[in-house]
Amino acid sequence: MNILLVEDDPVLKNGITHALQKNGYKLTSTDSGNYALQLLDVEDFDLIILDLGLPDIDGMQVLRNLRHQKIALPVLILTARDDLNDRIEGIKQGADDYLTKPFDLGELEARIHALIRRCYAGFNTHIQVGQLSLDTQNHEITANNQLITISARETALLEMLILNSGKVVCKDRISQRLAASGEALADNAIEVAIHRLRKRLEPYQAIIRTVRGLGYLLEEETNGG
């Protein structure tokens, strides 16, 4: 999952980034609401964590702009504003959840998991593609109830493809996700990982298609192949 964190407190921003990257998320962070809107024009994100008290424009205005542009990404507001009217206004403007500071990182992660389930898994904790099943809470992938043992990089890639099953995932987005661990990527790292996954998935009625010039798409294999 690729998360955009919009937060102007450097200590809090670093803490959230470290905690979520440790759990396999890709994080891009900024303290500018205007820059966040620019990032959304050029990069695909799966979820936004949005502070309201930003130094340039108010986070509520960022949210309004998102919804005005019909950007339907889930938004978790993270703010020191704990007034009931602020929470109501945030929900009315299109926020999906609202967490006030101070907060526990464990609660933040739990709310992120809930939003992922709600928006990408139809309220289920498991996403099924062919015989593959992704547990969105534990980041585990199984086939026929057996845990698939693949490398961390391949797991991250396969999780990304399952979460976006039926949709093309561009190569740039995959590169950003695989580089989240800080490990250097060889020029052909994505192609090698895709090749290995294709071999691994052959028995499980799930295939990875190459969409030339765009990226890759995971879908359930039909009888026609």
RAHU-V666640 format. One record per pair of residues at least 4 apart in sequence whose ideal C-beta (glycine too) atoms are under 8 Angstrom apart, sorted by the first residue. I is the first residue (numbers start at 1). J is the second residue. D is the distance in whole Angstrom. If there is no record, write none. Layout:
i=I j=J d=D
i=I j=J d=D
//
This chain:
i=1 j=24 d=8
i=1 j=25 d=5
i=1 j=26 d=7
i=1 j=46 d=5
i=1 j=47 d=6
i=1 j=116 d=6
i=1 j=160 d=8
i=1 j=163 d=7
i=2 j=25 d=8
i=2 j=26 d=5
i=2 j=28 d=7
i=2 j=43 d=8
i=2 j=44 d=7
i=2 j=45 d=5
i=2 j=46 d=5
i=2 j=47 d=8
i=2 j=173 d=7
i=2 j=176 d=7
i=2 j=177 d=6
i=3 j=20 d=6
i=3 j=25 d=5
i=3 j=26 d=7
i=3 j=27 d=5
i=3 j=28 d=7
i=3 j=45 d=7
i=3 j=46 d=7
i=3 j=47 d=5
i=3 j=48 d=7
i=3 j=49 d=6
i=3 j=112 d=8
i=4 j=28 d=5
i=4 j=29 d=8
i=4 j=30 d=8
i=4 j=36 d=6
i=4 j=39 d=6
i=4 j=40 d=7
i=4 j=45 d=5
i=4 j=47 d=7
i=4 j=48 d=5
i=4 j=49 d=7
i=5 j=13 d=6
i=5 j=16 d=6
i=5 j=17 d=7
i=5 j=27 d=6
i=5 j=28 d=7
i=5 j=29 d=4
i=5 j=30 d=8
i=5 j=48 d=8
i=5 j=49 d=5
i=6 j=29 d=8
i=6 j=30 d=6
i=6 j=31 d=7
i=6 j=32 d=8
i=6 j=33 d=6
i=6 j=36 d=5
i=6 j=48 d=7
i=6 j=49 d=7
i=6 j=50 d=5
i=6 j=51 d=6
i=6 j=54 d=7
i=6 j=59 d=7
i=6 j=62 d=7
i=7 j=12 d=6
i=7 j=13 d=4
i=7 j=16 d=7
i=7 j=29 d=7
i=7 j=31 d=7
i=7 j=49 d=7
i=7 j=51 d=5
i=7 j=78 d=7
i=8 j=13 d=8
i=8 j=31 d=4
i=8 j=51 d=6
i=8 j=53 d=7
i=8 j=54 d=6
i=8 j=55 d=6
i=9 j=13 d=6
i=9 j=51 d=8
i=10 j=14 d=6
i=10 j=31 d=8
i=11 j=15 d=6
i=12 j=16 d=6
i=12 j=101 d=8
i=13 j=17 d=6
i=13 j=29 d=5
i=13 j=31 d=7
i=14 j=18 d=6
i=15 j=19 d=6
i=15 j=105 d=7
i=16 j=20 d=6
i=16 j=27 d=8
i=16 j=29 d=8
i=16 j=49 d=7
i=16 j=105 d=7
i=16 j=108 d=7
i=17 j=21 d=6
i=17 j=27 d=5
i=17 j=29 d=6
i=18 j=22 d=6
i=19 j=23 d=7
i=19 j=105 d=5
i=19 j=108 d=8
i=19 j=109 d=7
i=20 j=25 d=4
i=20 j=27 d=6
i=20 j=109 d=7
i=20 j=112 d=8
i=21 j=25 d=6
i=21 j=26 d=8
i=21 j=27 d=6
i=21 j=180 d=6
i=21 j=181 d=8
i=23 j=109 d=7
i=23 j=139 d=7
i=24 j=139 d=6
i=24 j=156 d=6
i=24 j=159 d=8
i=24 j=180 d=8
i=25 j=112 d=8
i=25 j=180 d=7
i=26 j=176 d=6
i=26 j=177 d=5
i=26 j=180 d=4
i=27 j=180 d=7
i=28 j=39 d=7
i=28 j=43 d=7
i=28 j=45 d=7
i=28 j=176 d=8
i=30 j=35 d=5
i=30 j=36 d=5
i=30 j=39 d=7
i=31 j=54 d=7
i=31 j=55 d=6
i=32 j=36 d=6
i=32 j=54 d=7
i=32 j=55 d=7
i=32 j=56 d=5
i=33 j=37 d=7
i=33 j=54 d=5
i=33 j=56 d=5
i=33 j=57 d=4
i=33 j=58 d=7
i=33 j=59 d=6
i=33 j=61 d=7
i=33 j=62 d=4
i=34 j=38 d=7
i=34 j=56 d=5
i=34 j=57 d=6
i=35 j=39 d=6
i=36 j=40 d=7
i=36 j=48 d=8
i=36 j=50 d=8
i=36 j=62 d=6
i=37 j=41 d=7
i=37 j=62 d=6
i=37 j=65 d=6
i=37 j=66 d=8
i=38 j=42 d=7
i=39 j=43 d=5
i=39 j=45 d=8
i=40 j=45 d=7
i=40 j=66 d=7
i=40 j=71 d=6
i=40 j=73 d=8
i=43 j=172 d=8
i=43 j=173 d=7
i=43 j=176 d=8
i=44 j=170 d=7
i=44 j=173 d=5
i=45 j=73 d=6
i=46 j=73 d=7
i=46 j=74 d=8
i=46 j=116 d=7
i=46 j=120 d=7
i=46 j=163 d=7
i=47 j=73 d=6
i=47 j=74 d=5
i=47 j=75 d=8
i=47 j=76 d=7
i=47 j=112 d=7
i=47 j=115 d=6
i=47 j=116 d=7
i=47 j=119 d=8
i=48 j=66 d=8
i=48 j=73 d=6
i=48 j=74 d=7
i=48 j=75 d=5
i=48 j=76 d=7
i=49 j=76 d=5
i=49 j=78 d=5
i=49 j=108 d=8
i=49 j=112 d=8
i=50 j=59 d=5
i=50 j=62 d=6
i=50 j=63 d=6
i=50 j=75 d=6
i=50 j=76 d=7
i=50 j=77 d=5
i=50 j=78 d=7
i=50 j=95 d=8
i=51 j=59 d=5
i=51 j=77 d=8
i=51 j=78 d=5
i=51 j=79 d=6
i=52 j=58 d=6
i=52 j=59 d=4
i=52 j=60 d=6
i=52 j=77 d=6
i=52 j=79 d=4
i=52 j=81 d=6
i=52 j=86 d=8
i=52 j=90 d=8
i=53 j=58 d=8
i=53 j=59 d=7
i=53 j=79 d=7
i=53 j=80 d=7
i=53 j=81 d=7
i=54 j=58 d=7
i=54 j=59 d=5
i=54 j=62 d=7
i=57 j=61 d=5
i=57 j=62 d=6
i=58 j=62 d=7
i=59 j=63 d=6
i=59 j=77 d=7
i=59 j=79 d=7
i=60 j=64 d=6
i=60 j=89 d=7
i=60 j=90 d=7
i=60 j=93 d=6
i=61 j=65 d=6
i=62 j=66 d=7
i=63 j=67 d=7
i=63 j=75 d=6
i=63 j=77 d=7
i=63 j=90 d=7
i=63 j=93 d=5
i=63 j=94 d=6
i=63 j=95 d=6
i=64 j=68 d=6
i=64 j=93 d=6
i=64 j=94 d=8
i=65 j=69 d=6
i=66 j=71 d=5
i=66 j=73 d=7
i=66 j=75 d=7
i=66 j=94 d=7
i=67 j=71 d=7
i=67 j=93 d=7
i=67 j=94 d=4
i=74 j=96 d=4
i=74 j=97 d=8
i=74 j=115 d=5
i=74 j=116 d=8
i=74 j=118 d=7
i=74 j=119 d=5
i=75 j=94 d=7
i=75 j=95 d=5
i=75 j=96 d=5
i=75 j=97 d=8
i=76 j=95 d=7
i=76 j=96 d=7
i=76 j=97 d=5
i=76 j=98 d=8
i=76 j=99 d=6
i=76 j=108 d=8
i=76 j=111 d=6
i=76 j=112 d=7
i=76 j=115 d=6
i=77 j=90 d=5
i=77 j=95 d=5
i=77 j=97 d=7
i=77 j=98 d=5
i=77 j=99 d=7
i=78 j=99 d=5
i=78 j=101 d=7
i=78 j=103 d=7
i=78 j=108 d=8
i=79 j=86 d=7
i=79 j=98 d=8
i=79 j=99 d=8
i=79 j=100 d=6
i=79 j=101 d=6
i=80 j=100 d=7
i=80 j=101 d=5
i=81 j=86 d=4
i=81 j=100 d=7
i=82 j=86 d=7
i=82 j=87 d=8
i=82 j=100 d=4
i=83 j=87 d=7
i=84 j=88 d=6
i=85 j=89 d=6
i=86 j=90 d=6
i=87 j=91 d=7
i=87 j=98 d=5
i=87 j=100 d=8
i=88 j=92 d=6
i=89 j=93 d=6
i=90 j=95 d=4
i=90 j=98 d=5
i=91 j=95 d=6
i=91 j=98 d=7
i=96 j=115 d=6
i=96 j=118 d=7
i=96 j=119 d=7
i=97 j=111 d=5
i=97 j=114 d=7
i=97 j=115 d=6
i=99 j=103 d=5
i=99 j=107 d=7
i=99 j=108 d=6
i=99 j=111 d=6
i=103 j=107 d=6
i=103 j=108 d=6
i=104 j=108 d=7
i=105 j=109 d=6
i=106 j=110 d=6
i=107 j=111 d=6
i=108 j=112 d=6
i=109 j=113 d=6
i=110 j=114 d=6
i=111 j=115 d=6
i=112 j=116 d=6
i=113 j=117 d=6
i=113 j=136 d=7
i=113 j=137 d=6
i=114 j=118 d=6
i=115 j=119 d=6
i=116 j=120 d=5
i=116 j=121 d=7
i=116 j=136 d=5
i=116 j=163 d=8
i=117 j=121 d=5
i=117 j=123 d=6
i=117 j=124 d=7
i=117 j=125 d=6
i=117 j=136 d=6
i=117 j=137 d=8
i=118 j=123 d=6
i=120 j=127 d=7
i=120 j=136 d=7
i=120 j=163 d=5
i=121 j=125 d=7
i=121 j=126 d=7
i=121 j=127 d=5
i=121 j=136 d=5
i=121 j=163 d=8
i=125 j=135 d=6
i=125 j=136 d=6
i=125 j=137 d=5
i=126 j=133 d=5
i=126 j=134 d=7
i=126 j=135 d=6
i=126 j=136 d=7
i=127 j=133 d=7
i=127 j=134 d=5
i=127 j=136 d=7
i=127 j=162 d=5
i=127 j=163 d=7
i=127 j=165 d=7
i=128 j=132 d=7
i=128 j=133 d=5
i=129 j=134 d=8
i=129 j=162 d=6
i=129 j=165 d=5
i=129 j=206 d=5
i=129 j=218 d=6
i=129 j=219 d=7
i=129 j=220 d=6
i=130 j=201 d=8
i=130 j=204 d=5
i=130 j=205 d=3
i=130 j=206 d=4
i=130 j=220 d=4
i=130 j=221 d=6
i=131 j=143 d=5
i=131 j=144 d=6
i=131 j=203 d=8
i=131 j=204 d=4
i=131 j=205 d=5
i=131 j=206 d=7
i=132 j=141 d=6
i=132 j=142 d=7
i=132 j=143 d=5
i=132 j=148 d=8
i=132 j=158 d=8
i=132 j=162 d=6
i=132 j=201 d=7
i=132 j=204 d=5
i=132 j=206 d=5
i=133 j=141 d=7
i=133 j=142 d=5
i=133 j=143 d=7
i=134 j=140 d=8
i=134 j=141 d=5
i=134 j=159 d=6
i=134 j=162 d=4
i=134 j=163 d=7
i=135 j=139 d=7
i=135 j=140 d=4
i=135 j=141 d=8
i=135 j=142 d=7
i=136 j=163 d=8
i=139 j=155 d=7
i=139 j=159 d=6
i=140 j=147 d=6
i=141 j=147 d=7
i=141 j=148 d=5
i=141 j=150 d=8
i=141 j=155 d=6
i=141 j=158 d=6
i=141 j=159 d=7
i=141 j=162 d=7
i=142 j=146 d=6
i=142 j=147 d=5
i=142 j=148 d=6
i=143 j=148 d=6
i=143 j=203 d=8
i=143 j=204 d=5
i=144 j=204 d=8
i=148 j=155 d=8
i=148 j=158 d=8
i=148 j=200 d=7
i=150 j=154 d=4
i=150 j=155 d=6
i=150 j=158 d=7
i=150 j=196 d=8
i=150 j=197 d=7
i=150 j=200 d=6
i=151 j=155 d=7
i=152 j=156 d=6
i=152 j=181 d=7
i=153 j=157 d=6
i=153 j=178 d=6
i=153 j=181 d=8
i=153 j=183 d=8
i=153 j=189 d=8
i=153 j=193 d=6
i=154 j=158 d=6
i=154 j=193 d=5
i=154 j=196 d=6
i=154 j=197 d=6
i=154 j=200 d=8
i=155 j=159 d=6
i=156 j=160 d=7
i=156 j=177 d=6
i=156 j=178 d=6
i=156 j=180 d=8
i=157 j=161 d=7
i=157 j=174 d=6
i=157 j=177 d=7
i=157 j=178 d=6
i=157 j=190 d=8
i=157 j=193 d=5
i=157 j=194 d=7
i=157 j=197 d=7
i=158 j=162 d=6
i=158 j=197 d=6
i=158 j=218 d=8
i=159 j=163 d=6
i=160 j=164 d=7
i=160 j=169 d=6
i=160 j=173 d=8
i=160 j=174 d=7
i=160 j=177 d=6
i=161 j=165 d=7
i=161 j=169 d=6
i=161 j=208 d=7
i=161 j=216 d=7
i=161 j=217 d=8
i=161 j=218 d=4
i=162 j=218 d=6
i=164 j=169 d=5
i=164 j=218 d=7
i=165 j=218 d=5
i=165 j=219 d=6
i=165 j=220 d=8
i=166 j=217 d=7
i=166 j=218 d=8
i=166 j=219 d=6
i=167 j=217 d=7
i=168 j=211 d=5
i=168 j=214 d=5
i=168 j=215 d=5
i=168 j=216 d=7
i=168 j=217 d=5
i=169 j=173 d=6
i=169 j=174 d=6
i=169 j=215 d=5
i=169 j=216 d=6
i=169 j=217 d=7
i=170 j=174 d=7
i=170 j=214 d=6
i=170 j=215 d=4
i=171 j=175 d=6
i=171 j=190 d=6
i=171 j=214 d=8
i=171 j=215 d=5
i=171 j=216 d=8
i=172 j=176 d=7
i=173 j=177 d=6
i=173 j=215 d=7
i=174 j=178 d=6
i=174 j=190 d=5
i=174 j=215 d=7
i=174 j=216 d=7
i=175 j=179 d=6
i=175 j=185 d=6
i=175 j=190 d=7
i=176 j=180 d=7
i=178 j=185 d=6
i=178 j=189 d=7
i=178 j=190 d=7
i=178 j=193 d=7
i=179 j=183 d=7
i=179 j=184 d=8
i=179 j=185 d=5
i=185 j=189 d=4
i=185 j=190 d=8
i=186 j=192 d=8
i=188 j=192 d=6
i=189 j=193 d=6
i=190 j=194 d=6
i=191 j=195 d=6
i=192 j=196 d=7
i=193 j=197 d=6
i=194 j=198 d=6
i=194 j=208 d=6
i=194 j=210 d=8
i=194 j=216 d=6
i=195 j=199 d=7
i=196 j=200 d=6
i=197 j=201 d=6
i=197 j=208 d=6
i=198 j=202 d=7
i=198 j=207 d=7
i=198 j=208 d=5
i=201 j=206 d=5
i=201 j=207 d=7
i=201 j=208 d=7
i=205 j=220 d=6
i=205 j=221 d=5
i=206 j=218 d=6
i=206 j=219 d=7
i=206 j=220 d=6
i=206 j=221 d=6
i=207 j=218 d=7
i=207 j=219 d=6
i=207 j=220 d=8
i=207 j=221 d=5
i=207 j=225 d=8
i=208 j=216 d=5
i=208 j=217 d=7
i=208 j=218 d=5
i=209 j=216 d=7
i=209 j=217 d=5
i=209 j=218 d=8
i=209 j=219 d=7
i=210 j=216 d=6
i=211 j=215 d=6
i=211 j=216 d=7
i=211 j=217 d=6
i=221 j=225 d=7
//
